[in-house]
Amino acid sequence: MRFRLFPVIVIVLGVTFLMANLGIVPMEELRHLFHTWWPLLLVASGSIMILRPAGHCHHQRCGLQEGTLPEEAPKT
């Protein structure tokens, strides 16, 4: 299973803003938190890019090499 950073960030932001809209967390605290910790998003995304295996290609999941088409399935 491959870790996907973008969906996790979207979910965390959605939950955070929902809590602000419901009054659980004051918006001013969210603003301060974001202004303080936004560089962590850059560090995390860069770290994931570095730790990803070299030559990572989405086509490898389905057994295809880049630039090739899958062979047709035999007709029965």
PDB file of N, CA, C and O in Angstrom:
ATOM      1  N   MET A   1       0.847  -1.181   0.000  1.00  0.00           N
ATOM      2  CA  MET A   1       0.000   0.000   0.000  1.00  0.00           C
ATOM      3  C   MET A   1       0.888   1.237   0.000  1.00  0.00           C
ATOM      4  O   MET A   1       1.865   1.315   0.745  1.00  0.00           O
ATOM      5  N   ARG A   2       0.544   2.181  -0.825  1.00  0.00           N
ATOM      6  CA  ARG A   2       1.331   3.392  -0.974  1.00  0.00           C
ATOM      7  C   ARG A   2       0.686   4.519  -0.178  1.00  0.00           C
ATOM      8  O   ARG A   2      -0.525   4.732  -0.246  1.00  0.00           O
ATOM      9  N   PHE A   3       1.514   5.236   0.576  1.00  0.00           N
ATOM     10  CA  PHE A   3       1.003   6.350   1.365  1.00  0.00           C
ATOM     11  C   PHE A   3       0.723   7.532   0.444  1.00  0.00           C
ATOM     12  O   PHE A   3       1.564   7.894  -0.379  1.00  0.00           O
ATOM     13  N   ARG A   4      -0.431   8.120   0.576  1.00  0.00           N
ATOM     14  CA  ARG A   4      -0.800   9.262  -0.253  1.00  0.00           C
ATOM     15  C   ARG A   4      -0.941  10.484   0.637  1.00  0.00           C
ATOM     16  O   ARG A   4      -1.823  10.545   1.494  1.00  0.00           O
ATOM     17  N   LEU A   5      -0.072  11.445   0.428  1.00  0.00           N
ATOM     18  CA  LEU A   5      -0.023  12.622   1.282  1.00  0.00           C
ATOM     19  C   LEU A   5      -1.170  13.583   0.995  1.00  0.00           C
ATOM     20  O   LEU A   5      -1.794  14.086   1.929  1.00  0.00           O
ATOM     21  N   PHE A   6      -1.457  13.846  -0.258  1.00  0.00           N
ATOM     22  CA  PHE A   6      -2.449  14.860  -0.603  1.00  0.00           C
ATOM     23  C   PHE A   6      -3.834  14.573  -0.012  1.00  0.00           C
ATOM     24  O   PHE A   6      -4.436  15.479   0.565  1.00  0.00           O
ATOM     25  N   PRO A   7      -4.368  13.340  -0.133  1.00  0.00           N
ATOM     26  CA  PRO A   7      -5.683  13.092   0.482  1.00  0.00           C
ATOM     27  C   PRO A   7      -5.681  13.276   1.998  1.00  0.00           C
ATOM     28  O   PRO A   7      -6.669  13.742   2.565  1.00  0.00           O
ATOM     29  N   VAL A   8      -4.592  12.918   2.652  1.00  0.00           N
ATOM     30  CA  VAL A   8      -4.518  13.089   4.107  1.00  0.00           C
ATOM     31  C   VAL A   8      -4.548  14.572   4.464  1.00  0.00           C
ATOM     32  O   VAL A   8      -5.228  14.969   5.410  1.00  0.00           O
ATOM     33  N   ILE A   9      -3.814  15.393   3.710  1.00  0.00           N
ATOM     34  CA  ILE A   9      -3.800  16.837   3.957  1.00  0.00           C
ATOM     35  C   ILE A   9      -5.196  17.423   3.764  1.00  0.00           C
ATOM     36  O   ILE A   9      -5.640  18.246   4.565  1.00  0.00           O
ATOM     37  N   VAL A  10      -5.888  17.004   2.708  1.00  0.00           N
ATOM     38  CA  VAL A  10      -7.233  17.515   2.440  1.00  0.00           C
ATOM     39  C   VAL A  10      -8.192  17.126   3.566  1.00  0.00           C
ATOM     40  O   VAL A  10      -9.010  17.942   3.991  1.00  0.00           O
ATOM     41  N   ILE A  11      -8.097  15.893   4.049  1.00  0.00           N
ATOM     42  CA  ILE A  11      -8.976  15.446   5.134  1.00  0.00           C
ATOM     43  C   ILE A  11      -8.699  16.235   6.414  1.00  0.00           C
ATOM     44  O   ILE A  11      -9.629  16.685   7.083  1.00  0.00           O
ATOM     45  N   VAL A  12      -7.424  16.399   6.753  1.00  0.00           N
ATOM     46  CA  VAL A  12      -7.067  17.139   7.965  1.00  0.00           C
ATOM     47  C   VAL A  12      -7.544  18.587   7.873  1.00  0.00           C
ATOM     48  O   VAL A  12      -8.091  19.118   8.840  1.00  0.00           O
ATOM     49  N   LEU A  13      -7.343  19.223   6.733  1.00  0.00           N
ATOM     50  CA  LEU A  13      -7.811  20.599   6.567  1.00  0.00           C
ATOM     51  C   LEU A  13      -9.332  20.684   6.662  1.00  0.00           C
ATOM     52  O   LEU A  13      -9.869  21.608   7.272  1.00  0.00           O
ATOM     53  N   GLY A  14     -10.023  19.719   6.058  1.00  0.00           N
ATOM     54  CA  GLY A  14     -11.485  19.712   6.117  1.00  0.00           C
ATOM     55  C   GLY A  14     -12.001  19.569   7.532  1.00  0.00           C
ATOM     56  O   GLY A  14     -12.915  20.287   7.938  1.00  0.00           O
ATOM     57  N   VAL A  15     -11.425  18.650   8.285  1.00  0.00           N
ATOM     58  CA  VAL A  15     -11.849  18.453   9.676  1.00  0.00           C
ATOM     59  C   VAL A  15     -11.543  19.698  10.502  1.00  0.00           C
ATOM     60  O   VAL A  15     -12.350  20.110  11.336  1.00  0.00           O
ATOM     61  N   THR A  16     -10.382  20.292  10.270  1.00  0.00           N
ATOM     62  CA  THR A  16      -9.993  21.481  11.021  1.00  0.00           C
ATOM     63  C   THR A  16     -10.946  22.640  10.759  1.00  0.00           C
ATOM     64  O   THR A  16     -11.399  23.291  11.700  1.00  0.00           O
ATOM     65  N   PHE A  17     -11.255  22.905   9.496  1.00  0.00           N
ATOM     66  CA  PHE A  17     -12.163  24.006   9.171  1.00  0.00           C
ATOM     67  C   PHE A  17     -13.597  23.708   9.624  1.00  0.00           C
ATOM     68  O   PHE A  17     -14.341  24.624   9.975  1.00  0.00           O
ATOM     69  N   LEU A  18     -13.979  22.435   9.616  1.00  0.00           N
ATOM     70  CA  LEU A  18     -15.300  22.077  10.130  1.00  0.00           C
ATOM     71  C   LEU A  18     -15.385  22.379  11.623  1.00  0.00           C
ATOM     72  O   LEU A  18     -16.390  22.906  12.101  1.00  0.00           O
ATOM     73  N   MET A  19     -14.324  22.043  12.354  1.00  0.00           N
ATOM     74  CA  MET A  19     -14.305  22.347  13.788  1.00  0.00           C
ATOM     75  C   MET A  19     -14.350  23.856  14.030  1.00  0.00           C
ATOM     76  O   MET A  19     -14.964  24.311  14.996  1.00  0.00           O
ATOM     77  N   ALA A  20     -13.706  24.631  13.160  1.00  0.00           N
ATOM     78  CA  ALA A  20     -13.756  26.086  13.302  1.00  0.00           C
ATOM     79  C   ALA A  20     -15.169  26.600  13.029  1.00  0.00           C
ATOM     80  O   ALA A  20     -15.648  27.483  13.741  1.00  0.00           O
ATOM     81  N   ASN A  21     -15.843  26.064  12.012  1.00  0.00           N
ATOM     82  CA  ASN A  21     -17.205  26.488  11.694  1.00  0.00           C
ATOM     83  C   ASN A  21     -18.187  26.118  12.801  1.00  0.00           C
ATOM     84  O   ASN A  21     -19.166  26.830  13.025  1.00  0.00           O
ATOM     85  N   LEU A  22     -17.934  25.018  13.488  1.00  0.00           N
ATOM     86  CA  LEU A  22     -18.817  24.592  14.575  1.00  0.00           C
ATOM     87  C   LEU A  22     -18.498  25.285  15.891  1.00  0.00           C
ATOM     88  O   LEU A  22     -19.219  25.113  16.873  1.00  0.00           O
ATOM     89  N   GLY A  23     -17.433  26.058  15.918  1.00  0.00           N
ATOM     90  CA  GLY A  23     -17.073  26.799  17.120  1.00  0.00           C
ATOM     91  C   GLY A  23     -16.262  25.996  18.122  1.00  0.00           C
ATOM     92  O   GLY A  23     -16.051  26.444  19.249  1.00  0.00           O
ATOM     93  N   ILE A  24     -15.803  24.813  17.724  1.00  0.00           N
ATOM     94  CA  ILE A  24     -14.996  23.979  18.619  1.00  0.00           C
ATOM     95  C   ILE A  24     -13.602  24.584  18.780  1.00  0.00           C
ATOM     96  O   ILE A  24     -13.038  24.588  19.874  1.00  0.00           O
ATOM     97  N   VAL A  25     -13.062  25.087  17.688  1.00  0.00           N
ATOM     98  CA  VAL A  25     -11.741  25.728  17.686  1.00  0.00           C
ATOM     99  C   VAL A  25     -11.921  27.139  17.126  1.00  0.00           C
ATOM    100  O   VAL A  25     -12.476  27.291  16.037  1.00  0.00           O
ATOM    101  N   PRO A  26     -11.469  28.169  17.835  1.00  0.00           N
ATOM    102  CA  PRO A  26     -11.585  29.534  17.311  1.00  0.00           C
ATOM    103  C   PRO A  26     -10.759  29.727  16.027  1.00  0.00           C
ATOM    104  O   PRO A  26      -9.652  29.202  15.906  1.00  0.00           O
ATOM    105  N   MET A  27     -11.307  30.476  15.089  1.00  0.00           N
ATOM    106  CA  MET A  27     -10.641  30.701  13.803  1.00  0.00           C
ATOM    107  C   MET A  27      -9.283  31.382  13.979  1.00  0.00           C
ATOM    108  O   MET A  27      -8.351  31.102  13.225  1.00  0.00           O
ATOM    109  N   GLU A  28      -9.163  32.261  14.954  1.00  0.00           N
ATOM    110  CA  GLU A  28      -7.884  32.947  15.190  1.00  0.00           C
ATOM    111  C   GLU A  28      -6.792  31.952  15.568  1.00  0.00           C
ATOM    112  O   GLU A  28      -5.640  32.112  15.164  1.00  0.00           O
ATOM    113  N   GLU A  29      -7.149  30.918  16.345  1.00  0.00           N
ATOM    114  CA  GLU A  29      -6.164  29.888  16.695  1.00  0.00           C
ATOM    115  C   GLU A  29      -5.744  29.090  15.469  1.00  0.00           C
ATOM    116  O   GLU A  29      -4.574  28.736  15.323  1.00  0.00           O
ATOM    117  N   LEU A  30      -6.700  28.808  14.587  1.00  0.00           N
ATOM    118  CA  LEU A  30      -6.360  28.097  13.350  1.00  0.00           C
ATOM    119  C   LEU A  30      -5.412  28.921  12.481  1.00  0.00           C
ATOM    120  O   LEU A  30      -4.456  28.394  11.913  1.00  0.00           O
ATOM    121  N   ARG A  31      -5.689  30.206  12.388  1.00  0.00           N
ATOM    122  CA  ARG A  31      -4.841  31.083  11.589  1.00  0.00           C
ATOM    123  C   ARG A  31      -3.413  31.092  12.149  1.00  0.00           C
ATOM    124  O   ARG A  31      -2.443  30.990  11.398  1.00  0.00           O
ATOM    125  N   HIS A  32      -3.298  31.214  13.462  1.00  0.00           N
ATOM    126  CA  HIS A  32      -1.981  31.205  14.109  1.00  0.00           C
ATOM    127  C   HIS A  32      -1.281  29.857  13.901  1.00  0.00           C
ATOM    128  O   HIS A  32      -0.085  29.816  13.613  1.00  0.00           O
ATOM    129  N   LEU A  33      -2.026  28.757  14.047  1.00  0.00           N
ATOM    130  CA  LEU A  33      -1.467  27.425  13.859  1.00  0.00           C
ATOM    131  C   LEU A  33      -0.953  27.239  12.434  1.00  0.00           C
ATOM    132  O   LEU A  33       0.139  26.707  12.232  1.00  0.00           O
ATOM    133  N   PHE A  34      -1.735  27.677  11.448  1.00  0.00           N
ATOM    134  CA  PHE A  34      -1.323  27.545  10.047  1.00  0.00           C
ATOM    135  C   PHE A  34      -0.082  28.383   9.762  1.00  0.00           C
ATOM    136  O   PHE A  34       0.855  27.904   9.124  1.00  0.00           O
ATOM    137  N   HIS A  35      -0.068  29.631  10.231  1.00  0.00           N
ATOM    138  CA  HIS A  35       1.081  30.503   9.978  1.00  0.00           C
ATOM    139  C   HIS A  35       2.350  29.968  10.636  1.00  0.00           C
ATOM    140  O   HIS A  35       3.451  30.230  10.152  1.00  0.00           O
ATOM    141  N   THR A  36       2.213  29.231  11.718  1.00  0.00           N
ATOM    142  CA  THR A  36       3.371  28.688  12.412  1.00  0.00           C
ATOM    143  C   THR A  36       3.882  27.408  11.759  1.00  0.00           C
ATOM    144  O   THR A  36       5.092  27.235  11.612  1.00  0.00           O
ATOM    145  N   TRP A  37       2.983  26.510  11.365  1.00  0.00           N
ATOM    146  CA  TRP A  37       3.378  25.170  10.965  1.00  0.00           C
ATOM    147  C   TRP A  37       3.292  24.878   9.471  1.00  0.00           C
ATOM    148  O   TRP A  37       3.530  23.732   9.090  1.00  0.00           O
ATOM    149  N   TRP A  38       2.964  25.853   8.577  1.00  0.00           N
ATOM    150  CA  TRP A  38       2.833  25.536   7.165  1.00  0.00           C
ATOM    151  C   TRP A  38       4.121  25.008   6.544  1.00  0.00           C
ATOM    152  O   TRP A  38       4.031  24.207   5.613  1.00  0.00           O
ATOM    153  N   PRO A  39       5.330  25.405   6.997  1.00  0.00           N
ATOM    154  CA  PRO A  39       6.527  24.818   6.380  1.00  0.00           C
ATOM    155  C   PRO A  39       6.636  23.307   6.593  1.00  0.00           C
ATOM    156  O   PRO A  39       7.327  22.625   5.835  1.00  0.00           O
ATOM    157  N   LEU A  40       5.963  22.782   7.612  1.00  0.00           N
ATOM    158  CA  LEU A  40       5.989  21.339   7.840  1.00  0.00           C
ATOM    159  C   LEU A  40       5.389  20.585   6.651  1.00  0.00           C
ATOM    160  O   LEU A  40       5.821  19.473   6.346  1.00  0.00           O
ATOM    161  N   LEU A  41       4.401  21.178   5.978  1.00  0.00           N
ATOM    162  CA  LEU A  41       3.833  20.544   4.783  1.00  0.00           C
ATOM    163  C   LEU A  41       4.887  20.407   3.688  1.00  0.00           C
ATOM    164  O   LEU A  41       4.944  19.382   3.008  1.00  0.00           O
ATOM    165  N   LEU A  42       5.716  21.426   3.515  1.00  0.00           N
ATOM    166  CA  LEU A  42       6.780  21.352   2.516  1.00  0.00           C
ATOM    167  C   LEU A  42       7.814  20.290   2.880  1.00  0.00           C
ATOM    168  O   LEU A  42       8.259  19.529   2.022  1.00  0.00           O
ATOM    169  N   VAL A  43       8.186  20.243   4.137  1.00  0.00           N
ATOM    170  CA  VAL A  43       9.172  19.252   4.600  1.00  0.00           C
ATOM    171  C   VAL A  43       8.624  17.836   4.412  1.00  0.00           C
ATOM    172  O   VAL A  43       9.336  16.951   3.937  1.00  0.00           O
ATOM    173  N   ALA A  44       7.374  17.625   4.780  1.00  0.00           N
ATOM    174  CA  ALA A  44       6.771  16.291   4.650  1.00  0.00           C
ATOM    175  C   ALA A  44       6.665  15.868   3.189  1.00  0.00           C
ATOM    176  O   ALA A  44       6.998  14.731   2.856  1.00  0.00           O
ATOM    177  N   SER A  45       6.213  16.749   2.320  1.00  0.00           N
ATOM    178  CA  SER A  45       6.082  16.373   0.914  1.00  0.00           C
ATOM    179  C   SER A  45       7.449  16.134   0.277  1.00  0.00           C
ATOM    180  O   SER A  45       7.595  15.214  -0.528  1.00  0.00           O
ATOM    181  N   GLY A  46       8.452  16.944   0.620  1.00  0.00           N
ATOM    182  CA  GLY A  46       9.799  16.717   0.101  1.00  0.00           C
ATOM    183  C   GLY A  46      10.392  15.416   0.601  1.00  0.00           C
ATOM    184  O   GLY A  46      11.065  14.711  -0.151  1.00  0.00           O
ATOM    185  N   SER A  47      10.152  15.089   1.863  1.00  0.00           N
ATOM    186  CA  SER A  47      10.659  13.835   2.422  1.00  0.00           C
ATOM    187  C   SER A  47      10.043  12.633   1.731  1.00  0.00           C
ATOM    188  O   SER A  47      10.731  11.653   1.447  1.00  0.00           O
ATOM    189  N   ILE A  48       8.758  12.706   1.463  1.00  0.00           N
ATOM    190  CA  ILE A  48       8.092  11.602   0.770  1.00  0.00           C
ATOM    191  C   ILE A  48       8.641  11.452  -0.640  1.00  0.00           C
ATOM    192  O   ILE A  48       8.817  10.330  -1.114  1.00  0.00           O
ATOM    193  N   MET A  49       8.917  12.566  -1.322  1.00  0.00           N
ATOM    194  CA  MET A  49       9.485  12.492  -2.673  1.00  0.00           C
ATOM    195  C   MET A  49      10.869  11.851  -2.661  1.00  0.00           C
ATOM    196  O   MET A  49      11.203  11.076  -3.557  1.00  0.00           O
ATOM    197  N   ILE A  50      11.675  12.172  -1.650  1.00  0.00           N
ATOM    198  CA  ILE A  50      13.021  11.609  -1.557  1.00  0.00           C
ATOM    199  C   ILE A  50      12.967  10.122  -1.223  1.00  0.00           C
ATOM    200  O   ILE A  50      13.740   9.338  -1.773  1.00  0.00           O
ATOM    201  N   LEU A  51      12.070   9.729  -0.337  1.00  0.00           N
ATOM    202  CA  LEU A  51      12.004   8.345   0.102  1.00  0.00           C
ATOM    203  C   LEU A  51      11.315   7.417  -0.892  1.00  0.00           C
ATOM    204  O   LEU A  51      11.396   6.196  -0.753  1.00  0.00           O
ATOM    205  N   ARG A  52      10.648   7.969  -1.877  1.00  0.00           N
ATOM    206  CA  ARG A  52       9.989   7.161  -2.892  1.00  0.00           C
ATOM    207  C   ARG A  52      11.051   6.447  -3.730  1.00  0.00           C
ATOM    208  O   ARG A  52      12.075   7.052  -4.049  1.00  0.00           O
ATOM    209  N   PRO A  53      10.841   5.190  -4.092  1.00  0.00           N
ATOM    210  CA  PRO A  53      11.851   4.471  -4.872  1.00  0.00           C
ATOM    211  C   PRO A  53      12.115   5.145  -6.219  1.00  0.00           C
ATOM    212  O   PRO A  53      11.216   5.722  -6.830  1.00  0.00           O
ATOM    213  N   ALA A  54      13.378   5.058  -6.668  1.00  0.00           N
ATOM    214  CA  ALA A  54      13.753   5.651  -7.959  1.00  0.00           C
ATOM    215  C   ALA A  54      13.016   4.930  -9.081  1.00  0.00           C
ATOM    216  O   ALA A  54      12.792   3.722  -9.010  1.00  0.00           O
ATOM    217  N   GLY A  55      12.646   5.665 -10.098  1.00  0.00           N
ATOM    218  CA  GLY A  55      11.951   5.075 -11.234  1.00  0.00           C
ATOM    219  C   GLY A  55      10.513   4.714 -10.943  1.00  0.00           C
ATOM    220  O   GLY A  55       9.917   3.904 -11.653  1.00  0.00           O
ATOM    221  N   HIS A  56       9.949   5.306  -9.904  1.00  0.00           N
ATOM    222  CA  HIS A  56       8.567   5.014  -9.536  1.00  0.00           C
ATOM    223  C   HIS A  56       7.640   5.452 -10.656  1.00  0.00           C
ATOM    224  O   HIS A  56       7.665   6.605 -11.085  1.00  0.00           O
ATOM    225  N   CYS A  57       6.838   4.535 -11.113  1.00  0.00           N
ATOM    226  CA  CYS A  57       5.915   4.821 -12.212  1.00  0.00           C
ATOM    227  C   CYS A  57       4.575   4.186 -11.890  1.00  0.00           C
ATOM    228  O   CYS A  57       4.526   3.058 -11.398  1.00  0.00           O
ATOM    229  N   HIS A  58       3.508   4.882 -12.155  1.00  0.00           N
ATOM    230  CA  HIS A  58       2.179   4.351 -11.876  1.00  0.00           C
ATOM    231  C   HIS A  58       1.869   3.130 -12.735  1.00  0.00           C
ATOM    232  O   HIS A  58       1.033   2.306 -12.363  1.00  0.00           O
ATOM    233  N   HIS A  59       2.539   3.008 -13.886  1.00  0.00           N
ATOM    234  CA  HIS A  59       2.272   1.883 -14.774  1.00  0.00           C
ATOM    235  C   HIS A  59       2.818   0.574 -14.220  1.00  0.00           C
ATOM    236  O   HIS A  59       2.389  -0.495 -14.653  1.00  0.00           O
ATOM    237  N   GLN A  60       3.743   0.628 -13.281  1.00  0.00           N
ATOM    238  CA  GLN A  60       4.310  -0.590 -12.723  1.00  0.00           C
ATOM    239  C   GLN A  60       3.279  -1.358 -11.910  1.00  0.00           C
ATOM    240  O   GLN A  60       3.396  -2.573 -11.751  1.00  0.00           O
ATOM    241  N   ARG A  61       2.281  -0.670 -11.400  1.00  0.00           N
ATOM    242  CA  ARG A  61       1.255  -1.352 -10.610  1.00  0.00           C
ATOM    243  C   ARG A  61       0.481  -2.347 -11.463  1.00  0.00           C
ATOM    244  O   ARG A  61       0.089  -3.411 -10.986  1.00  0.00           O
ATOM    245  N   CYS A  62       0.265  -1.998 -12.717  1.00  0.00           N
ATOM    246  CA  CYS A  62      -0.520  -2.887 -13.567  1.00  0.00           C
ATOM    247  C   CYS A  62       0.373  -3.708 -14.492  1.00  0.00           C
ATOM    248  O   CYS A  62      -0.125  -4.360 -15.409  1.00  0.00           O
ATOM    249  N   GLY A  63       1.676  -3.684 -14.266  1.00  0.00           N
ATOM    250  CA  GLY A  63       2.589  -4.518 -15.038  1.00  0.00           C
ATOM    251  C   GLY A  63       2.957  -3.941 -16.389  1.00  0.00           C
ATOM    252  O   GLY A  63       3.469  -4.669 -17.240  1.00  0.00           O
ATOM    253  N   LEU A  64       2.719  -2.678 -16.613  1.00  0.00           N
ATOM    254  CA  LEU A  64       3.036  -2.060 -17.892  1.00  0.00           C
ATOM    255  C   LEU A  64       4.303  -1.236 -17.782  1.00  0.00           C
ATOM    256  O   LEU A  64       4.610  -0.679 -16.728  1.00  0.00           O
ATOM    257  N   GLN A  65       5.032  -1.167 -18.881  1.00  0.00           N
ATOM    258  CA  GLN A  65       6.155  -0.255 -18.935  1.00  0.00           C
ATOM    259  C   GLN A  65       5.672   1.010 -19.608  1.00  0.00           C
ATOM    260  O   GLN A  65       4.745   0.982 -20.418  1.00  0.00           O
ATOM    261  N   GLU A  66       6.301   2.117 -19.271  1.00  0.00           N
ATOM    262  CA  GLU A  66       5.862   3.399 -19.818  1.00  0.00           C
ATOM    263  C   GLU A  66       6.003   3.402 -21.327  1.00  0.00           C
ATOM    264  O   GLU A  66       7.039   3.005 -21.860  1.00  0.00           O
ATOM    265  N   GLY A  67       4.977   3.844 -22.007  1.00  0.00           N
ATOM    266  CA  GLY A  67       5.000   3.941 -23.459  1.00  0.00           C
ATOM    267  C   GLY A  67       4.525   2.681 -24.159  1.00  0.00           C
ATOM    268  O   GLY A  67       4.547   2.635 -25.389  1.00  0.00           O
ATOM    269  N   THR A  68       4.098   1.656 -23.435  1.00  0.00           N
ATOM    270  CA  THR A  68       3.604   0.436 -24.071  1.00  0.00           C
ATOM    271  C   THR A  68       2.130   0.282 -23.789  1.00  0.00           C
ATOM    272  O   THR A  68       1.605   0.823 -22.815  1.00  0.00           O
ATOM    273  N   LEU A  69       1.482  -0.449 -24.639  1.00  0.00           N
ATOM    274  CA  LEU A  69       0.056  -0.718 -24.474  1.00  0.00           C
ATOM    275  C   LEU A  69      -0.124  -2.145 -23.996  1.00  0.00           C
ATOM    276  O   LEU A  69       0.689  -3.009 -24.326  1.00  0.00           O
ATOM    277  N   PRO A  70      -1.156  -2.412 -23.238  1.00  0.00           N
ATOM    278  CA  PRO A  70      -1.381  -3.787 -22.790  1.00  0.00           C
ATOM    279  C   PRO A  70      -1.758  -4.681 -23.979  1.00  0.00           C
ATOM    280  O   PRO A  70      -2.399  -4.237 -24.932  1.00  0.00           O
ATOM    281  N   GLU A  71      -1.348  -5.937 -23.898  1.00  0.00           N
ATOM    282  CA  GLU A  71      -1.714  -6.883 -24.941  1.00  0.00           C
ATOM    283  C   GLU A  71      -3.193  -7.188 -24.820  1.00  0.00           C
ATOM    284  O   GLU A  71      -3.770  -7.172 -23.732  1.00  0.00           O
ATOM    285  N   GLU A  72      -3.786  -7.467 -25.967  1.00  0.00           N
ATOM    286  CA  GLU A  72      -5.206  -7.794 -25.940  1.00  0.00           C
ATOM    287  C   GLU A  72      -5.417  -9.150 -25.303  1.00  0.00           C
ATOM    288  O   GLU A  72      -4.603 -10.061 -25.460  1.00  0.00           O
ATOM    289  N   ALA A  73      -6.507  -9.272 -24.591  1.00  0.00           N
ATOM    290  CA  ALA A  73      -6.840 -10.548 -23.972  1.00  0.00           C
ATOM    291  C   ALA A  73      -7.274 -11.519 -25.058  1.00  0.00           C
ATOM    292  O   ALA A  73      -7.929 -11.120 -26.020  1.00  0.00           O
ATOM    293  N   PRO A  74      -6.917 -12.787 -24.915  1.00  0.00           N
ATOM    294  CA  PRO A  74      -7.331 -13.751 -25.927  1.00  0.00           C
ATOM    295  C   PRO A  74      -8.849 -13.888 -25.967  1.00  0.00           C
ATOM    296  O   PRO A  74      -9.525 -13.903 -24.938  1.00  0.00           O
ATOM    297  N   LYS A  75      -9.350 -13.985 -27.174  1.00  0.00           N
ATOM    298  CA  LYS A  75     -10.805 -14.105 -27.347  1.00  0.00           C
ATOM    299  C   LYS A  75     -11.191 -15.567 -27.197  1.00  0.00           C
ATOM    300  O   LYS A  75     -10.512 -16.466 -27.693  1.00  0.00           O
ATOM    301  N   THR A  76     -12.294 -15.781 -26.502  1.00  0.00           N
ATOM    302  CA  THR A  76     -12.727 -17.173 -26.294  1.00  0.00           C
ATOM    303  C   THR A  76     -13.930 -17.485 -27.121  1.00  0.00           C
ATOM    304  O   THR A  76     -14.435 -18.607 -27.076  1.00  0.00           O
TER     305      THR A  76
END
